[in-house]
Amino acid sequence: MRKSEFEKTQNPEYIHLPSLVVCPPTLVAHWAYEVNKFCDQLTVAQYSGNQAQRRHVRSIMSTLDIVVLSYDILRNDAKEILASQPIWNYCVLDEGHIIKNKKTQITKAVKMVRANHRLILSGTPIQNNVIELWSLFDFLMPGFLGTEKEFNHRYSKPISSSKDAKANSKEQAAGTLAMEALHRQVLPFLLRRVKEDVLHDLPEKIIQDYYCDLSPLQHQLYEDFSKKNMKEGEDEQMNDSVHVFKALQYLRKLCNHPRLVLTPQHPQYEQVMEDLNREGKNLSDISLSPKLSSLKQLLQECGIGIKHQQQSDSMDSGTECSAGHRVLLFCQMKSMLDIIEHDLFKNEMKEVTYMRLDGSIDANKRLSIVNQFNADPTIDVLLLTTRVGGLGLNLTGADTVIFVEHDWNPSADLQAMDRAHRLGQKRVVNVYRLITKNTLEEKIMGLQKFKTNISKTVVNRDNSSLKTMDTEQLVDLFKLGKDEAQQKDDGSGGSTGKKKTGAAAIMEEVGELWDDQQQYEEYDLDSFLKTMNK
């Protein structure tokens, strides 16, 4: 339209300018596909591939209507891109909360882009604290919320202080006034489209917790680790944030499978291997991880991975074995997906047909995997990492979502489960979360509040850093909890009610723990295990 208007009037205001869409790498091909599907009169190009391919796109940028690229590519090629196309018509950030931290190189690159119009698309514009909102508006309308220092003084500090348990009535009132003022200032520029308001015929989404006990080996390793950290609770190292992060991650891995922590560098490795050999077992035995046993049972209850005769017998007998269900199976770590694929599917459930989508898959090939899964009902399971498969994709071919691992940030898992629960879904979506009882994992998950629509407020509760925790609070994170669920069932049911335990006040504010999409496998586990030998 701008092009035709310019040809008529020669008004420089209507000179043709391309628009830029920046999104996670998994969505680059998806955006191009959707543009071609709904706006085939527009020319669109994916800015991806090797240097020669990207150089070619840069050479024709000015003739295009839309250019789609990932945040990482923009960070790496910002100077070359902006030299080829200094100004854009629109700059659209999909999953724009990625620029919430002004200090990251991605945020700095994004804010270099000059455009006549700027839009941010996000299901979770604020995940941790109100300063993130300032960073987003610093891109959209620089200066609208003042400088960062002014924003902190006017909004962030009063709101944060009012949330403190020791806040007096004056501080609470000041926080309320600051919140109301912030709402008034930003709401005219926020267009909220809540799924429940616009998709009245969307099927129900049912979330259930599926509890697992620790195996004897997991319990032993967990208890030994907890005791060691309680003894060292007065040690200066215990209050070191990096050490605490690694310790928490060690426990999270242990809750999934002992093999994720039992490397040859582990102080108990040799003894554990001797014990397993004596029992005729190895680290690939699924009995060592009740999560795998529970996952097997859950899949079979969905009619997946059972032999055809068994399925026929179950249906004839009137049991609730439901054929036809298809599953999205989410993990945080690729290493856990490897264990599920090799130990469970290839050894225990050879009848399962599956595909896989994680960071090792080339971004240009991810859309074809999504399309193949949606189109082929013979594929039972799609294995995904939350970071790669949890954003923006349409996976309505599945009606069941299983989380083997869970993100510290509830919004990440909420977005992931909605890959199936979205426009085009015709069946009820069942979401199952596998949770190990009486562990750090249950303490965290009890505070995620999945059944609360966190998008109903513009500003979430401020988070405190680990530096604000005292030694006693840190030690409490590592303790094995008492069995509060004994009055329930034996751990494989669908009960959702849980009390807050132990470190509730801390863990409710731990959303920044893995900020800026850090990969959970980045830190060196072996170097951390060496500290356990001391």
C-alpha positions as CSV (number, residue, x, y, z in Angstrom):
1,M,0.0,0.0,0.0
2,R,2.8,2.4,0.9
3,K,4.5,1.5,-2.4
4,S,1.5,2.2,-4.5
5,E,0.7,5.4,-2.6
6,F,4.3,6.6,-3.2
7,E,4.0,5.9,-6.9
8,K,0.9,8.0,-7.1
9,T,2.0,11.0,-4.9
10,Q,5.8,10.8,-4.8
11,N,5.3,11.9,-1.2
12,P,8.5,10.8,0.7
13,E,6.2,10.0,3.6
14,Y,5.0,6.9,1.7
15,I,8.4,5.7,0.4
16,H,8.6,1.9,0.5
17,L,10.2,0.5,3.6
18,P,10.5,-3.1,4.6
19,S,9.3,-4.3,8.1
20,L,11.4,-6.3,10.4
21,V,10.1,-9.3,12.5
22,V,12.5,-10.5,15.3
23,C,11.6,-13.8,17.0
24,P,13.1,-16.9,18.6
25,P,14.9,-19.1,16.0
26,T,12.2,-21.8,16.1
27,L,9.6,-19.3,14.9
28,V,11.5,-17.8,12.0
29,A,10.2,-20.3,9.4
30,H,6.8,-20.3,11.2
31,W,6.5,-16.5,10.7
32,A,7.4,-16.7,7.0
33,Y,4.9,-19.6,6.5
34,E,2.1,-17.6,8.2
35,V,2.8,-14.5,6.1
36,N,2.7,-16.5,2.9
37,K,-0.5,-18.2,4.1
38,F,-2.5,-15.1,5.1
39,C,-0.8,-12.2,3.1
40,D,0.5,-13.8,0.0
41,Q,0.7,-10.4,-1.7
42,L,3.6,-9.5,0.6
43,T,7.2,-10.5,-0.2
44,V,8.9,-12.1,2.8
45,A,12.4,-13.5,3.4
46,Q,14.0,-15.4,6.2
47,Y,17.3,-13.8,7.2
48,S,19.2,-17.0,8.2
49,G,21.6,-19.6,7.0
50,N,25.3,-19.2,6.2
51,Q,27.1,-15.9,5.6
52,A,26.6,-16.0,1.8
53,Q,22.8,-16.6,2.2
54,R,22.5,-13.8,4.7
55,R,24.6,-11.5,2.5
56,H,22.2,-12.1,-0.4
57,V,19.1,-11.2,1.8
58,R,20.9,-8.0,2.8
59,S,21.4,-7.1,-0.8
60,I,17.7,-7.2,-1.6
61,M,16.3,-6.0,1.8
62,S,15.0,-2.7,0.4
63,T,12.8,-4.5,-2.1
64,L,11.1,-6.8,0.4
65,D,8.0,-6.2,2.5
66,I,9.0,-8.3,5.5
67,V,12.3,-9.7,6.8
68,V,12.2,-12.3,9.6
69,L,15.2,-13.2,11.7
70,S,16.1,-14.5,15.1
71,Y,17.3,-12.5,18.1
72,D,20.6,-14.2,18.0
73,I,21.2,-13.4,14.3
74,L,20.3,-9.7,15.0
75,R,22.8,-9.6,17.8
76,N,25.5,-11.0,15.6
77,D,24.7,-9.1,12.4
78,A,23.3,-5.9,13.7
79,K,25.9,-3.6,12.1
80,E,25.6,-5.2,8.7
81,I,21.8,-5.3,8.7
82,L,21.4,-1.7,9.8
83,A,24.0,-0.6,7.3
84,S,22.0,-2.3,4.5
85,Q,18.7,-1.0,5.8
86,P,19.1,2.0,8.2
87,I,15.3,2.5,8.8
88,W,12.3,0.2,8.8
89,N,8.6,0.6,8.5
90,Y,7.6,-1.7,11.4
91,C,9.9,-3.5,13.9
92,V,7.9,-6.3,15.6
93,L,9.4,-8.3,18.5
94,D,7.7,-11.7,18.9
95,E,8.2,-13.0,22.5
96,G,9.5,-9.5,23.1
97,H,10.0,-10.1,26.8
98,I,13.4,-11.4,25.7
99,I,14.6,-7.8,25.9
100,K,13.6,-7.4,29.5
101,N,17.2,-7.1,30.7
102,K,18.8,-3.9,29.3
103,K,22.3,-5.2,29.8
104,T,22.2,-8.2,27.4
105,Q,23.8,-7.9,24.0
106,I,20.5,-8.9,22.4
107,T,18.6,-6.0,24.0
108,K,21.3,-3.6,23.0
109,A,21.2,-4.8,19.4
110,V,17.4,-4.6,19.2
111,K,17.4,-1.0,20.5
112,M,19.8,0.0,17.7
113,V,17.0,-0.7,15.2
114,R,15.3,2.5,13.8
115,A,11.7,2.1,12.8
116,N,8.6,4.2,12.2
117,H,6.5,1.9,14.2
118,R,7.4,-0.6,17.0
119,L,5.4,-3.4,18.4
120,I,6.0,-6.1,21.1
121,L,4.1,-9.4,21.1
122,S,4.3,-11.2,24.4
123,G,2.2,-13.5,26.6
124,T,4.3,-12.6,29.6
125,P,5.5,-9.0,29.3
126,I,6.6,-9.0,33.0
127,Q,8.0,-12.1,34.6
128,N,9.9,-11.0,37.6
129,N,9.8,-7.3,38.4
130,V,8.5,-3.9,37.1
131,I,11.9,-2.8,35.9
132,E,11.4,-5.2,33.0
133,L,8.5,-3.1,31.9
134,W,10.8,-0.1,31.7
135,S,13.2,-2.0,29.4
136,L,10.3,-2.9,27.0
137,F,9.0,0.6,26.9
138,D,12.6,1.9,26.4
139,F,12.4,0.1,23.1
140,L,8.8,1.0,22.2
141,M,8.8,4.7,23.3
142,P,12.2,5.7,24.6
143,G,11.9,8.2,27.4
144,F,8.1,7.6,28.0
145,L,8.8,6.1,31.5
146,G,11.7,8.4,32.1
147,T,15.3,7.2,32.7
148,E,15.9,3.9,34.5
149,K,16.9,5.8,37.6
150,E,13.7,7.9,37.5
151,F,11.6,4.8,37.0
152,N,13.1,3.1,40.0
153,H,12.5,6.1,42.2
154,R,8.9,6.7,41.1
155,Y,7.7,3.1,40.6
156,S,10.0,0.2,41.2
157,K,11.2,1.0,44.8
158,P,7.8,1.9,46.2
159,I,6.2,-1.2,44.7
160,S,9.1,-3.4,45.9
161,S,9.0,-1.9,49.4
162,S,5.3,-2.4,49.7
163,K,5.6,-6.1,49.1
164,D,8.0,-6.6,52.0
165,A,6.5,-8.5,54.9
166,K,7.8,-5.8,57.3
167,A,6.3,-2.9,55.3
168,N,4.3,-0.4,57.3
169,S,1.0,1.1,56.3
170,K,2.6,4.2,54.8
171,E,4.9,2.1,52.6
172,Q,2.0,-0.2,51.5
173,A,-0.1,2.9,50.6
174,A,2.9,4.3,48.6
175,G,3.3,1.0,46.7
176,T,-0.4,0.9,45.9
177,L,-0.3,4.5,44.6
178,A,2.8,3.8,42.5
179,M,1.2,0.7,41.0
180,E,-2.0,2.6,40.1
181,A,0.0,5.4,38.5
182,L,2.0,2.9,36.5
183,H,-1.1,1.2,35.3
184,R,-2.6,4.5,34.2
185,Q,0.5,5.5,32.3
186,V,1.0,2.2,30.4
187,L,-2.4,0.7,29.9
188,P,-3.3,2.9,26.9
189,F,-0.4,1.2,25.0
190,L,-1.3,-2.3,26.0
191,L,-3.7,-4.4,24.0
192,R,-4.6,-7.6,25.9
193,R,-6.1,-10.5,24.0
194,V,-6.9,-13.1,26.6
195,K,-7.6,-16.5,25.0
196,E,-10.6,-17.2,27.2
197,D,-12.2,-14.0,26.0
198,V,-11.8,-14.5,22.3
199,L,-12.0,-18.3,21.9
200,H,-15.2,-19.2,23.5
201,D,-15.4,-22.6,22.0
202,L,-11.9,-23.7,23.0
203,P,-11.9,-27.1,24.7
204,E,-11.1,-27.4,28.4
205,K,-7.6,-27.6,29.7
206,I,-7.1,-29.9,32.7
207,I,-3.9,-29.7,34.8
208,Q,-3.0,-32.6,37.0
209,D,0.0,-33.4,39.2
210,Y,1.4,-36.9,39.0
211,Y,3.5,-37.6,42.1
212,C,6.5,-39.9,42.2
213,D,8.6,-41.2,45.2
214,L,12.4,-41.1,45.0
215,S,14.0,-44.4,44.3
216,P,16.2,-45.8,47.2
217,L,19.3,-44.7,45.3
218,Q,17.9,-41.2,44.7
219,H,16.9,-40.9,48.3
220,Q,20.3,-41.9,49.5
221,L,22.1,-39.4,47.2
222,Y,19.6,-36.7,48.1
223,E,19.9,-37.2,51.8
224,D,23.7,-37.4,51.7
225,F,23.9,-34.2,49.7
226,S,21.5,-32.4,52.0
227,K,23.4,-33.5,55.2
228,K,26.6,-32.3,53.7
229,N,25.2,-28.9,52.9
230,M,23.5,-28.6,56.3
231,K,26.9,-29.2,57.9
232,E,28.5,-26.6,55.8
233,G,25.6,-24.2,56.3
234,E,27.8,-21.8,58.3
235,D,30.5,-22.0,55.6
236,E,31.0,-18.8,53.6
237,Q,30.6,-20.8,50.3
238,M,27.0,-21.6,51.2
239,N,26.0,-18.0,50.7
240,D,27.7,-17.7,47.3
241,S,25.0,-17.4,44.7
242,V,26.9,-19.4,42.0
243,H,27.4,-22.3,44.4
244,V,23.8,-22.2,45.5
245,F,22.6,-22.2,41.9
246,K,24.7,-25.3,41.1
247,A,23.6,-27.0,44.3
248,L,19.9,-26.5,43.4
249,Q,20.5,-27.7,39.9
250,Y,22.3,-30.8,41.2
251,L,19.2,-31.6,43.2
252,R,16.9,-30.9,40.3
253,K,18.9,-33.3,38.1
254,L,18.9,-35.9,40.8
255,C,15.1,-35.8,41.1
256,N,14.9,-36.7,37.4
257,H,17.5,-39.5,37.2
258,P,20.6,-40.5,39.2
259,R,22.6,-40.9,36.0
260,L,22.4,-37.1,35.4
261,V,24.7,-36.6,38.5
262,L,26.5,-39.9,38.8
263,T,29.6,-39.2,36.7
264,P,33.0,-40.8,37.4
265,Q,33.9,-37.6,39.3
266,H,31.1,-38.1,41.8
267,P,32.5,-39.1,45.2
268,Q,30.0,-42.0,45.5
269,Y,30.3,-43.2,41.9
270,E,32.4,-46.3,42.5
271,Q,30.4,-47.5,45.5
272,V,27.1,-47.0,43.7
273,M,28.4,-48.9,40.6
274,E,29.5,-51.8,42.8
275,D,26.1,-51.9,44.5
276,L,24.3,-51.9,41.2
277,N,26.5,-54.6,39.8
278,R,25.8,-56.7,42.8
279,E,22.1,-56.3,42.2
280,G,22.4,-57.0,38.5
281,K,21.5,-53.5,37.5
282,N,23.1,-50.6,35.7
283,L,22.3,-46.9,35.4
284,S,20.0,-47.5,32.5
285,D,17.5,-49.4,34.6
286,I,14.3,-47.3,34.7
287,S,13.6,-48.5,38.2
288,L,16.3,-46.1,39.4
289,S,14.1,-43.2,38.3
290,P,10.4,-43.5,39.3
291,K,9.7,-40.6,36.9
292,L,10.5,-43.0,34.0
293,S,8.3,-45.7,35.5
294,S,5.5,-43.2,36.0
295,L,5.9,-41.9,32.5
296,K,5.6,-45.4,31.1
297,Q,2.5,-46.0,33.1
298,L,1.0,-42.6,32.1
299,L,1.7,-43.2,28.4
300,Q,0.1,-46.6,28.5
301,E,-3.0,-45.2,30.2
302,C,-3.2,-42.9,27.2
303,G,-3.1,-45.9,24.9
304,I,0.5,-45.3,23.8
305,G,3.2,-47.9,23.7
306,I,1.0,-50.9,24.4
307,K,0.7,-53.8,22.0
308,H,-2.4,-53.8,19.8
309,Q,-3.8,-56.9,21.5
310,Q,-3.4,-55.4,24.9
311,Q,-5.1,-52.2,23.7
312,S,-8.0,-54.2,22.2
313,D,-8.4,-56.2,25.4
314,S,-8.4,-53.1,27.6
315,M,-11.1,-51.4,25.4
316,D,-13.2,-54.6,25.4
317,S,-13.0,-54.8,29.2
318,G,-14.3,-51.2,29.6
319,T,-11.2,-49.7,31.1
320,E,-10.1,-46.1,30.5
321,C,-7.3,-47.0,28.2
322,S,-7.8,-44.2,25.6
323,A,-6.5,-44.9,22.1
324,G,-5.9,-42.0,19.8
325,H,-4.2,-39.7,22.3
326,R,-1.0,-37.9,21.2
327,V,1.6,-36.4,23.5
328,L,3.9,-33.4,23.8
329,L,6.6,-34.4,26.2
330,F,8.6,-31.5,27.7
331,C,12.0,-31.6,29.4
332,Q,14.4,-28.8,30.4
333,M,17.5,-30.7,29.5
334,K,18.4,-32.5,26.3
335,S,20.2,-35.0,28.4
336,M,16.9,-36.0,30.0
337,L,15.3,-36.4,26.6
338,D,18.2,-38.7,25.7
339,I,17.5,-40.9,28.7
340,I,13.8,-41.0,27.8
341,E,14.5,-41.8,24.2
342,H,17.1,-44.5,24.8
343,D,16.2,-46.1,28.1
344,L,12.4,-45.9,27.9
345,F,11.3,-45.8,24.2
346,K,14.1,-47.9,22.6
347,N,14.4,-50.4,25.4
348,E,11.0,-50.6,27.2
349,M,8.4,-49.2,24.8
350,K,9.5,-50.1,21.3
351,E,6.0,-49.7,20.0
352,V,6.1,-45.9,20.6
353,T,6.5,-43.7,17.5
354,Y,8.1,-40.4,18.2
355,M,9.8,-37.3,16.9
356,R,12.2,-34.9,18.6
357,L,12.6,-31.1,18.6
358,D,15.4,-29.5,20.6
359,G,18.3,-27.1,20.3
360,S,20.3,-29.6,18.3
361,I,17.8,-29.4,15.4
362,D,18.6,-26.8,12.8
363,A,16.2,-23.9,13.2
364,N,15.3,-24.1,9.5
365,K,14.1,-27.7,9.9
366,R,11.9,-27.2,13.0
367,L,8.8,-26.1,11.1
368,S,8.8,-29.2,9.0
369,I,9.0,-31.3,12.1
370,V,6.0,-29.4,13.6
371,N,4.0,-29.8,10.3
372,Q,4.8,-33.5,10.1
373,F,3.8,-34.2,13.6
374,N,0.5,-32.3,13.2
375,A,-0.3,-34.0,9.9
376,D,0.6,-37.6,10.8
377,P,-1.6,-39.2,13.5
378,T,0.6,-42.3,13.6
379,I,3.3,-40.3,15.5
380,D,2.5,-40.9,19.2
381,V,4.9,-38.5,20.9
382,L,6.9,-35.3,20.2
383,L,9.9,-34.9,22.5
384,L,10.7,-31.2,23.2
385,T,12.8,-29.0,25.3
386,T,10.8,-26.2,26.9
387,R,13.1,-23.5,25.6
388,V,12.9,-24.6,22.0
389,G,9.4,-26.0,21.7
390,G,7.6,-24.0,24.3
391,L,7.2,-20.7,22.4
392,G,4.9,-19.8,19.6
393,L,4.5,-23.1,17.8
394,N,1.1,-24.6,16.9
395,L,1.0,-28.2,18.0
396,T,-2.7,-28.9,18.1
397,G,-2.1,-32.4,16.7
398,A,-1.5,-33.4,20.4
399,D,-4.2,-33.4,23.1
400,T,-1.9,-34.5,26.0
401,V,1.0,-32.5,27.5
402,I,3.5,-34.1,29.9
403,F,6.1,-32.2,31.8
404,V,8.9,-34.4,33.1
405,E,10.9,-31.4,34.2
406,H,9.7,-27.9,35.1
407,D,10.9,-24.4,34.5
408,W,11.6,-22.1,37.5
409,N,9.5,-19.5,35.8
410,P,5.8,-20.6,35.6
411,S,5.2,-18.5,32.5
412,A,7.6,-20.7,30.5
413,D,5.6,-23.9,31.3
414,L,2.3,-22.1,30.8
415,Q,3.3,-21.1,27.3
416,A,4.6,-24.6,26.6
417,M,1.3,-26.3,27.5
418,D,-0.6,-23.9,25.3
419,R,1.2,-25.2,22.2
420,A,-1.6,-27.8,22.2
421,H,-4.3,-25.7,23.9
422,R,-4.9,-23.1,21.1
423,L,-7.0,-22.2,18.1
424,G,-7.6,-25.3,16.1
425,Q,-7.7,-27.7,19.1
426,K,-10.9,-29.8,19.1
427,R,-10.3,-32.1,22.0
428,V,-9.9,-31.5,25.8
429,V,-6.2,-31.0,26.6
430,N,-4.9,-32.9,29.6
431,V,-1.6,-31.6,31.2
432,Y,0.3,-33.9,33.5
433,R,3.3,-32.7,35.6
434,L,5.6,-35.4,37.0
435,I,6.7,-34.3,40.5
436,T,9.0,-36.0,43.0
437,K,7.4,-35.8,46.4
438,N,9.1,-34.2,49.4
439,T,11.9,-32.7,47.4
440,L,13.1,-29.3,46.2
441,E,11.1,-29.9,43.1
442,E,7.8,-30.2,45.0
443,K,8.6,-27.0,47.0
444,I,9.1,-25.1,43.8
445,M,6.1,-26.6,41.9
446,G,3.9,-26.0,44.9
447,L,4.5,-22.3,44.4
448,Q,4.1,-22.0,40.6
449,K,0.3,-21.5,40.9
450,F,-0.4,-23.0,37.5
451,K,-4.1,-22.7,38.0
452,T,-3.9,-18.9,38.4
453,N,-4.1,-16.8,35.4
454,I,-0.9,-14.8,36.0
455,S,-1.6,-12.6,32.9
456,K,-4.5,-10.9,34.7
457,T,-2.1,-8.4,36.3
458,V,0.4,-6.2,34.4
459,V,2.9,-6.2,37.2
460,N,4.0,-9.3,39.0
461,R,5.5,-9.6,42.5
462,D,9.1,-8.4,42.8
463,N,11.7,-11.1,43.2
464,S,14.5,-11.0,45.7
465,S,17.9,-12.4,44.8
466,L,19.7,-15.2,46.6
467,K,21.8,-12.6,48.3
468,T,18.9,-11.6,50.5
469,M,18.5,-15.1,51.9
470,D,20.2,-16.0,55.2
471,T,22.0,-19.3,55.8
472,E,19.1,-21.0,57.6
473,Q,16.8,-20.3,54.6
474,L,19.4,-21.6,52.1
475,V,19.9,-24.8,54.1
476,D,16.1,-25.4,54.1
477,L,16.1,-25.6,50.4
478,F,18.3,-28.7,50.5
479,K,16.3,-30.7,53.1
480,L,14.2,-33.7,52.2
481,G,10.7,-32.7,53.1
482,K,8.5,-34.7,55.4
483,D,5.9,-36.9,53.7
484,E,2.8,-34.6,53.7
485,A,1.2,-36.7,51.1
486,Q,0.9,-39.9,53.1
487,Q,-2.7,-39.2,53.8
488,K,-3.2,-39.1,50.0
489,D,-2.4,-42.0,47.7
490,D,0.8,-43.7,46.9
491,G,2.0,-41.1,44.5
492,S,0.6,-41.8,41.1
493,G,-2.7,-40.0,41.3
494,G,-4.0,-36.7,39.9
495,S,-4.4,-34.7,43.1
496,T,-3.5,-31.1,42.8
497,G,-3.7,-29.7,46.3
498,K,-0.4,-29.0,48.1
499,K,0.7,-26.9,51.0
500,K,3.6,-24.5,50.9
501,T,6.6,-26.0,52.6
502,G,9.8,-24.9,54.2
503,A,11.3,-22.2,52.0
504,A,8.0,-21.0,50.5
505,A,8.8,-17.4,51.0
506,I,12.1,-17.8,49.1
507,M,11.0,-20.0,46.3
508,E,8.0,-17.8,45.5
509,E,10.5,-15.2,44.5
510,V,13.0,-17.3,42.6
511,G,11.8,-16.5,39.1
512,E,15.1,-14.8,38.2
513,L,17.1,-17.9,39.0
514,W,17.8,-18.8,35.4
515,D,17.1,-15.4,33.8
516,D,17.9,-14.5,30.2
517,Q,17.2,-18.1,29.0
518,Q,20.3,-19.7,30.4
519,Q,20.7,-23.3,29.3
520,Y,20.6,-25.7,32.2
521,E,23.5,-27.7,31.0
522,E,25.9,-24.7,30.7
523,Y,27.6,-25.0,34.0
524,D,30.4,-27.5,34.6
525,L,28.9,-30.3,36.8
526,D,32.3,-32.0,37.2
527,S,33.9,-28.9,38.7
528,F,31.0,-28.7,41.1
529,L,31.2,-32.3,42.1
530,K,34.9,-31.7,43.0
531,T,33.6,-29.4,45.8
532,M,31.7,-32.4,47.2
533,N,34.9,-34.3,47.7
534,K,36.3,-31.7,50.1
